[in-house]
Amino acid sequence: MSTTWLPCSVYHQDYAQDHRWWQTKFIKGKMILLFVILFVVIPLVADSYLLSICNLIGYTVLGALGVQLLIGFCGQITLGHAAFIAVGAYTSTLLILEFPWPKFMLDYGIAYPVSIIIAAVVAGIWSVLFGLPSARVKGFYLILTTMAAQFITVDFIITQYVSQIGGRGQAFSLPPGTIKVGPWVIDSELKVYFIMLIMVILCVIIMVNLLRSSVGRAWVAIRDNDISAEVMGINVFKYKLMAFYVAGFIGGIAGAFWISNLAAISPEHFPWFWSLWLVGVILIGGVGSIHGAVFGSIFMVVVMEGLQLAVIPLADIYPKLFIDFLYIKEAAFGLAICVFMIFEPKGLAYRWWQMKNYFNLWPFSY
């Protein structure tokens, strides 16, 4: 029996129906509308400032997806994810600026897309190196291990050695025309926006399909109880390393994408606070949910931009307020986490799930 709404007492008949991406005509209509808004409406009506906010949201989503995989789906706490994003960014940058690509690859804009793939692989491998201690430690000790990834990678290797390649000092300049995809030079917020959409959609597809596979079920089993998972025959160490690799892979994509939005790249773009920020994003959005990474990113970016817009008019009266905005932002970040932990501990994704269920089951809302 098929239906558009799947009301009470109506169930899927087989596994394929239960795991179908768009299960009803109504959902297909919603997704088509969403794609029209993202690919047509926003590019037509949004100015450069709004597009820059959208790009920042997309970058945050890409970073939060890896953190969500480790913490939300595999139970591996991480506070050093910015390091793997930095590895992806610097790998892509060095490949574009220093690697002797064949002329046809530069002319046809193939170098940057290839550099994204290589950057993702390198970041994934680097992430696995810091995931090795997860075989012996977890919880608080794993937090310290992942924090070490940040300090070793960004504060030591990148700052002291990688940044010195080519005698550039601390920053690598990315002048207009450096980033090219096919015949298009990425030199505007609109072009960056379209790259961001493609990257986010591809990474979400990768994540969702992995989570629906035996690998994803193994990750969830490890998260719920790693001892029970091992008793069931799951190679816990193997799947933990796979989780670190995939998280680092997606982080590498995030870093390689972000350089298309920068005029120059330096270690200051990847502070340890960014790792903490991404953890806060999934706490607010909802731990253990792809929607949580998206909703949390939208919430945090929009709220912080709104806070900055609110501070600007007061700058003439209280100039120090604008100077100290970084501290205000950090305080607002901490306050937001506290409020959500008290009043909405399951995050925005859970509230969205409740709203969908109420609508789909109406008038049988019970």
C-alpha positions as CSV (number, residue, x, y, z in Angstrom):
1,M,0.0,0.0,0.0
2,S,1.5,3.3,-1.0
3,T,0.5,6.7,0.2
4,T,1.7,10.3,0.0
5,W,1.6,11.0,3.7
6,L,2.3,7.7,5.5
7,P,-0.2,8.2,8.3
8,C,-0.6,6.0,11.3
9,S,-0.7,2.3,10.6
10,V,0.8,2.6,7.2
11,Y,4.3,1.2,6.9
12,H,7.0,0.6,4.3
13,Q,6.9,-2.8,2.7
14,D,10.6,-3.4,2.1
15,Y,14.1,-2.2,3.1
16,A,14.5,-0.2,-0.1
17,Q,11.4,1.8,0.6
18,D,12.5,2.6,4.1
19,H,15.9,3.9,2.9
20,R,14.7,5.8,-0.1
21,W,16.0,9.3,-0.3
22,W,12.7,11.0,-1.1
23,Q,10.0,8.7,0.1
24,T,6.8,10.6,-0.9
25,K,5.7,13.0,-3.6
26,F,5.3,15.7,-0.9
27,I,9.0,15.3,0.1
28,K,10.0,15.3,-3.6
29,G,8.1,18.6,-4.0
30,K,9.8,20.1,-0.9
31,M,13.3,19.1,-2.2
32,I,12.6,20.5,-5.7
33,L,11.5,23.8,-4.1
34,L,14.6,23.8,-1.9
35,F,16.8,23.4,-5.0
36,V,15.0,26.2,-6.8
37,I,15.5,28.5,-3.9
38,L,19.2,27.6,-3.5
39,F,20.2,27.6,-7.2
40,V,17.9,30.2,-8.6
41,V,16.2,32.5,-6.1
42,I,19.1,33.3,-3.8
43,P,21.6,34.0,-6.6
44,L,19.1,36.4,-8.2
45,V,18.0,38.3,-5.1
46,A,21.0,38.2,-2.8
47,D,23.7,40.9,-2.8
48,S,27.4,40.3,-2.2
49,Y,27.0,40.6,1.6
50,L,24.2,38.0,1.8
51,L,26.1,35.6,-0.5
52,S,29.2,36.0,1.8
53,I,27.0,34.9,4.8
54,C,25.7,31.9,2.8
55,N,29.3,31.0,1.9
56,L,30.3,31.1,5.6
57,I,27.3,28.9,6.5
58,G,28.4,26.4,3.9
59,Y,32.0,26.4,5.1
60,T,30.7,25.9,8.7
61,V,28.5,23.0,7.5
62,L,31.4,21.3,5.8
63,G,33.5,21.6,8.9
64,A,30.7,20.5,11.2
65,L,29.9,17.4,9.2
66,G,33.2,15.8,10.1
67,V,32.8,16.7,13.8
68,Q,29.3,15.3,13.7
69,L,30.6,12.1,12.3
70,L,33.2,11.6,15.0
71,I,31.1,12.8,18.0
72,G,27.5,12.3,16.9
73,F,27.8,9.0,15.1
74,C,31.0,7.3,16.3
75,G,31.3,8.7,19.8
76,Q,34.8,9.9,19.4
77,I,35.2,13.3,21.0
78,T,37.4,15.7,19.0
79,L,38.6,19.2,19.8
80,G,41.2,19.5,17.0
81,H,39.2,19.4,13.8
82,A,40.5,22.8,12.6
83,A,43.9,21.2,12.1
84,F,42.5,18.9,9.4
85,I,40.7,21.7,7.7
86,A,44.0,23.6,7.7
87,V,45.8,20.6,6.2
88,G,43.3,20.6,3.4
89,A,43.5,24.3,2.8
90,Y,47.3,24.4,2.7
91,T,47.6,21.2,0.6
92,S,45.3,22.7,-2.0
93,T,47.1,26.1,-1.9
94,L,50.6,24.5,-2.3
95,L,49.4,22.4,-5.2
96,I,48.0,25.4,-7.0
97,L,50.9,27.7,-6.3
98,E,53.9,25.4,-6.3
99,F,53.2,22.2,-8.2
100,P,54.3,22.3,-11.9
101,W,50.9,21.4,-13.5
102,P,50.8,20.6,-17.2
103,K,49.7,23.7,-19.1
104,F,46.5,22.2,-20.4
105,M,45.4,21.5,-16.8
106,L,45.9,25.2,-15.9
107,D,44.2,26.4,-19.1
108,Y,41.2,24.3,-18.7
109,G,40.8,24.9,-14.9
110,I,41.5,21.3,-13.8
111,A,44.2,22.0,-11.3
112,Y,42.0,23.3,-8.5
113,P,39.4,20.5,-8.7
114,V,42.2,17.9,-8.6
115,S,43.8,19.7,-5.7
116,I,40.6,19.5,-3.7
117,I,40.6,15.7,-4.1
118,I,44.3,15.4,-3.1
119,A,43.8,17.8,-0.2
120,A,40.9,15.7,1.1
121,V,42.9,12.5,0.9
122,V,45.9,14.1,2.7
123,A,43.8,15.5,5.4
124,G,42.1,12.1,5.9
125,I,45.4,10.4,6.3
126,W,46.6,13.1,8.7
127,S,43.4,12.7,10.7
128,V,44.0,8.9,10.9
129,L,47.4,9.5,12.5
130,F,45.8,11.3,15.4
131,G,43.0,8.7,15.5
132,L,45.5,5.9,16.3
133,P,45.4,6.6,20.1
134,S,41.6,6.0,20.0
135,A,42.5,2.3,20.2
136,R,43.8,2.7,23.7
137,V,42.1,5.9,25.1
138,K,38.7,7.6,25.0
139,G,36.8,10.3,26.7
140,F,39.0,13.0,28.3
141,Y,42.2,11.4,27.1
142,L,41.0,11.4,23.5
143,I,40.1,15.1,23.8
144,L,43.7,15.8,24.8
145,T,45.0,13.8,21.8
146,T,42.8,15.6,19.3
147,M,43.8,19.0,20.8
148,A,47.4,17.9,20.3
149,A,46.6,17.7,16.5
150,Q,45.7,21.4,16.5
151,F,48.9,22.5,18.3
152,I,51.2,20.2,16.4
153,T,49.7,20.8,13.0
154,V,48.8,24.5,12.9
155,D,51.0,26.1,15.6
156,F,54.1,24.1,14.9
157,I,54.3,22.5,11.4
158,I,52.2,25.0,9.4
159,T,53.3,28.1,11.2
160,Q,57.1,27.3,11.5
161,Y,57.7,25.3,8.3
162,V,54.9,25.1,5.7
163,S,54.3,28.9,5.8
164,Q,57.9,29.5,5.0
165,I,57.8,27.6,1.7
166,G,58.8,30.0,-1.2
167,G,60.0,32.6,1.2
168,R,56.5,34.1,1.6
169,G,56.7,34.5,5.4
170,Q,53.4,33.7,7.2
171,A,50.8,34.1,4.4
172,F,50.3,32.7,0.9
173,S,48.8,35.2,-1.4
174,L,45.9,34.0,-3.7
175,P,45.5,36.8,-6.2
176,P,42.5,37.0,-8.6
177,G,42.7,34.3,-11.3
178,T,44.5,31.8,-9.0
179,I,41.4,29.7,-8.4
180,K,39.8,28.4,-11.6
181,V,37.2,25.7,-12.2
182,G,36.9,24.8,-15.9
183,P,36.6,28.0,-17.9
184,W,35.4,30.0,-14.9
185,V,37.7,32.1,-12.8
186,I,36.4,32.2,-9.2
187,D,36.6,35.9,-8.5
188,S,33.2,36.7,-7.0
189,E,31.0,35.8,-4.1
190,L,28.4,34.3,-6.5
191,K,30.9,31.9,-8.0
192,V,32.1,30.9,-4.6
193,Y,28.5,30.3,-3.6
194,F,27.9,27.8,-6.4
195,I,31.1,25.9,-5.5
196,M,29.9,25.9,-1.9
197,L,26.5,24.4,-2.8
198,I,28.1,21.6,-4.9
199,M,30.6,20.8,-2.1
200,V,27.9,20.7,0.6
201,I,25.6,18.5,-1.5
202,L,28.3,16.1,-2.4
203,C,29.6,15.8,1.3
204,V,26.0,15.3,2.6
205,I,25.4,12.6,0.0
206,I,28.7,10.8,1.1
207,M,27.8,11.1,4.7
208,V,24.2,9.9,4.3
209,N,25.1,6.9,2.2
210,L,27.9,5.9,4.6
211,L,25.5,6.1,7.5
212,R,22.9,3.9,5.7
213,S,25.6,1.2,5.1
214,S,27.1,-1.4,7.3
215,V,29.9,1.0,8.1
216,G,27.5,3.6,9.5
217,R,25.7,0.9,11.6
218,A,29.1,-0.2,13.0
219,W,29.8,3.5,13.9
220,V,26.5,3.8,15.7
221,A,27.1,0.5,17.6
222,I,30.5,1.7,18.7
223,R,29.0,5.0,19.8
224,D,26.3,3.3,21.9
225,N,28.6,0.7,23.5
226,D,32.0,-0.2,22.0
227,I,32.4,-3.3,24.2
228,S,29.1,-4.7,23.0
229,A,30.0,-3.8,19.4
230,E,33.3,-5.8,19.8
231,V,31.5,-8.7,21.2
232,M,29.2,-8.7,18.1
233,G,32.2,-9.1,15.9
234,I,32.8,-5.4,14.9
235,N,36.5,-4.5,14.5
236,V,36.2,-1.4,16.7
237,F,39.7,0.0,16.0
238,K,39.3,-0.4,12.3
239,Y,36.0,1.5,12.2
240,K,37.2,4.2,14.5
241,L,40.1,4.9,12.1
242,M,37.6,4.9,9.2
243,A,35.6,7.5,11.0
244,F,38.7,9.6,11.6
245,Y,39.6,9.3,7.9
246,V,36.2,10.2,6.6
247,A,36.0,13.2,9.0
248,G,39.4,14.4,8.0
249,F,38.5,13.8,4.3
250,I,35.5,16.1,4.6
251,G,37.5,18.6,6.6
252,G,40.1,18.7,3.8
253,I,37.3,19.5,1.4
254,A,36.2,22.3,3.7
255,G,39.7,23.8,3.8
256,A,40.3,23.4,0.0
257,F,36.9,25.1,-0.6
258,W,37.6,28.0,1.8
259,I,40.7,29.2,0.0
260,S,38.4,30.1,-3.0
261,N,37.0,32.8,-0.6
262,L,40.3,34.2,0.6
263,A,42.8,36.6,-0.9
264,A,45.5,35.2,1.3
265,I,45.8,32.2,3.6
266,S,47.6,32.1,6.9
267,P,47.6,30.0,10.1
268,E,45.4,32.6,11.8
269,H,42.5,31.4,9.7
270,F,42.5,28.1,11.6
271,P,42.7,28.8,15.3
272,W,41.9,26.3,18.0
273,F,38.7,28.2,18.8
274,W,37.4,27.1,15.4
275,S,37.5,23.5,16.5
276,L,35.6,24.4,19.7
277,W,33.2,26.4,17.6
278,L,32.3,23.4,15.4
279,V,31.6,21.3,18.5
280,G,29.2,24.1,19.7
281,V,27.6,24.1,16.3
282,I,26.6,20.4,16.5
283,L,25.5,20.7,20.2
284,I,23.1,23.5,19.2
285,G,22.0,21.9,16.0
286,G,21.7,18.4,17.4
287,V,24.2,15.6,18.1
288,G,23.8,12.6,15.8
289,S,22.0,14.3,13.0
290,I,23.0,15.6,9.6
291,H,20.2,18.2,10.0
292,G,22.0,19.2,13.2
293,A,25.1,20.2,11.4
294,V,23.1,22.3,8.9
295,F,20.7,23.9,11.4
296,G,23.5,24.6,13.9
297,S,25.6,26.3,11.2
298,I,22.8,28.5,10.1
299,F,21.9,29.4,13.7
300,M,25.4,30.3,14.8
301,V,26.4,32.3,11.6
302,V,23.1,34.2,11.4
303,V,23.1,35.0,15.2
304,M,26.7,36.2,15.2
305,E,26.2,38.3,12.1
306,G,23.1,39.8,13.6
307,L,25.0,40.6,16.8
308,Q,27.7,42.3,14.8
309,L,25.1,44.4,12.9
310,A,23.6,45.4,16.3
311,V,27.0,46.5,17.6
312,I,27.9,48.6,14.6
313,P,25.4,51.4,15.3
314,L,26.6,51.6,18.9
315,A,30.3,52.0,17.8
316,D,30.0,55.8,17.6
317,I,28.7,56.0,21.2
318,Y,30.9,53.2,22.7
319,P,33.9,52.8,20.3
320,K,35.4,50.2,22.7
321,L,32.4,48.0,22.1
322,F,33.3,47.4,18.5
323,I,37.0,46.8,19.4
324,D,36.0,44.2,21.9
325,F,33.5,42.5,19.6
326,L,35.6,39.3,19.5
327,Y,35.1,38.9,23.2
328,I,31.4,39.7,22.9
329,K,31.2,37.0,20.2
330,E,32.9,34.4,22.4
331,A,30.6,35.3,25.3
332,A,27.5,35.0,23.1
333,F,28.8,31.6,21.8
334,G,29.1,30.3,25.4
335,L,25.7,31.7,26.4
336,A,24.0,30.1,23.4
337,I,25.5,26.7,24.3
338,C,24.3,27.1,27.9
339,V,20.8,28.1,26.9
340,F,20.5,25.2,24.5
341,M,21.8,22.7,27.0
342,I,19.2,23.8,29.5
343,F,16.1,24.4,27.3
344,E,16.8,22.4,24.1
345,P,19.3,19.7,25.0
346,K,18.5,17.6,21.9
347,G,19.2,20.6,19.6
348,L,17.3,22.2,16.7
349,A,17.2,19.0,14.7
350,Y,15.0,17.3,17.3
351,R,12.6,20.3,17.2
352,W,12.5,20.0,13.4
353,W,11.8,16.3,13.6
354,Q,8.9,17.0,16.0
355,M,7.5,19.6,13.6
356,K,7.7,17.3,10.6
357,N,6.0,14.4,12.5
358,Y,3.2,16.7,13.8
359,F,2.5,17.9,10.2
360,N,2.8,14.5,8.6
361,L,0.5,12.8,11.2
362,W,-2.1,15.5,11.4
363,P,-4.9,15.2,12.5
364,F,-3.6,12.2,14.4
365,S,-0.9,14.3,16.2
366,Y,-0.8,11.9,19.1
